[in-house]
Amino acid sequence: MTKPSPTIGGIDWTDLTVPDAEPVRTFYERVVGWSSEPFDMGGYSDHCMKDASGKTVAGICHGKGENAGLPAQWLVYLNVADLDASLCAVAELGGRVLREPRSMGGGSRMAVIEDPAGAVCALFQHGSDAVEPAG
């Protein structure tokens, strides 16, 4: 069975990056009813948050490693067809690249951008072996 193709322009994933993920993870577990599973980041764990059905729906991440310096806010990952072309358009249209492209495994890549109004999001290009973004 083949995986469905990602919808270009669709929201693929959502992360929340904060200085200390532990109390925030607990907050969302109690407020929203999520459960969590640790996601090893090499020396510490971020958290994959699961809805009542057990589906992973978001990540809550420590603001360190790859996430160091990101603002404490929900970060949506928007699917793009060509990450390099999208990053060129970001620069041409007055945005900024906050995190240069990095591999997410399976040929997938992502970068974090800021639009001309200052809003931050991640652009995500699926590879042939698409994987779910995490942390």
C-alpha positions in Angstrom: 0.0 0.0 0.0 1.4 3.4 -0.9 1.3 6.5 1.3 -0.9 9.3 0.0 1.0 12.2 -1.4 1.2 15.2 0.9 -1.1 18.2 0.0 1.1 21.1 -1.1 0.2 24.0 1.1 -1.3 21.8 3.8 -0.2 21.8 7.4 1.8 18.7 8.0 2.9 19.0 11.6 2.8 21.3 14.6 5.5 21.8 17.3 5.7 24.0 20.3 9.2 24.9 21.3 9.7 26.4 24.8 12.7 26.8 27.1 11.5 24.0 29.4 9.2 21.4 27.8 8.4 19.4 30.9 5.8 21.7 32.6 4.3 22.7 29.3 3.9 19.0 28.3 2.1 18.5 31.6 -0.1 21.6 31.0 -1.3 20.3 27.7 -1.9 16.8 29.0 -4.2 18.1 31.7 -5.8 21.0 29.7 -6.3 19.2 26.4 -6.3 15.6 27.4 -3.2 14.6 25.4 -0.9 11.8 26.5 2.8 11.9 25.6 5.7 9.8 24.5 9.3 10.8 24.8 11.3 11.4 21.6 15.0 11.0 22.1 17.0 14.0 21.0 20.4 12.7 22.1 20.9 13.6 25.7 17.3 14.9 26.4 13.8 14.1 25.2 11.2 16.2 23.4 7.6 14.9 23.5 5.3 13.5 20.9 1.8 14.4 22.0 -1.1 12.0 21.3 -4.8 12.5 21.1 -7.4 10.3 22.8 -7.2 7.8 19.9 -3.4 7.5 20.3 -2.6 9.4 17.1 0.5 11.6 17.4 -0.8 15.2 16.8 2.0 17.5 17.8 5.4 17.9 19.4 6.4 19.8 22.5 10.1 20.6 22.3 12.9 22.0 24.5 14.4 25.2 23.1 17.8 23.6 22.6 19.8 21.7 20.0 18.1 22.4 16.6 15.4 24.4 18.3 17.8 26.8 20.2 16.7 30.4 19.7 13.3 29.7 18.3 10.5 31.8 19.8 8.1 30.2 22.3 5.2 29.6 20.0 3.4 27.0 18.0 5.3 26.3 14.8 3.3 24.9 11.9 5.1 22.9 9.2 3.7 23.8 5.8 4.1 21.4 2.9 6.0 22.8 -0.2 6.8 21.1 -3.5 10.3 22.6 -3.7 12.0 23.8 -0.6 14.8 25.6 -2.4 12.4 27.5 -4.7 10.2 28.4 -1.7 13.3 29.8 0.2 14.2 31.9 -2.8 10.7 33.3 -2.8 10.9 34.0 0.9 14.0 36.2 0.3 12.5 37.9 -2.8 9.3 38.8 -0.9 10.8 40.3 2.2 10.9 37.3 4.5 13.9 35.8 6.3 15.3 32.3 6.7 15.7 31.7 10.5 16.9 28.1 10.2 18.7 26.9 7.1 17.4 23.7 5.5 18.1 20.4 7.3 17.4 16.8 6.6 14.5 15.1 8.3 15.3 11.6 7.0 13.8 9.8 4.1 14.8 12.6 1.8 12.6 15.1 3.6 13.9 18.6 4.4 12.7 21.5 6.4 13.6 25.1 7.1 12.2 27.8 9.5 11.2 31.1 8.0 9.8 34.4 9.1 7.3 36.2 6.9 7.4 40.0 6.2 5.0 40.5 9.2 7.2 38.6 11.6 5.2 35.4 11.8 7.3 32.2 12.0 6.6 28.9 10.4 8.5 25.9 9.0 8.5 24.8 5.3 8.6 21.1 4.8 9.4 19.2 1.6 8.6 15.5 1.7 11.1 13.1 0.4 10.4 9.8 -1.4 10.4 8.0 2.0 8.2 10.7 3.7 8.6 10.9 7.5 6.7 12.8 10.1 8.5 15.9 11.4 9.4 15.7 15.1 11.3 18.0 17.3 
